[in-house]
């Protein structure tokens, strides 16, 4: 059985590791700055910051999926979020573009609109 001090040490170590790894994101490349912003639909919210931080939440089939982490890389129009082998690729079938004055893109089959701030 673990003593309370061992549990606290493990929690502090894990928290420290998460903080260090979250600082590993690289800023968005200049040619990808149009990906930055808050993107939304009825079932999905995707926040991409210029510093490379990503926050994602999707409602689907009665459940919620969420991811928070650094943007690792772009693969064509797609982008990869996560650290090491714990990464997720977001499939972008329509990169950011304007439609009637609003920015839109399609990620994982969902049309998102950029929320102006």
Secondary structure, 3 states (H helix, E strand, C coil): CCCHHHHHHHHHHHHHHHHHHHCCCCCCCHHHHHHCEEEECCCEEEEECCCCEEEEEEEECCEEEEEEEEEEEEECCEEEEEECCEEEEECEEEEEEEECCEEEEEECCEEEEEECC
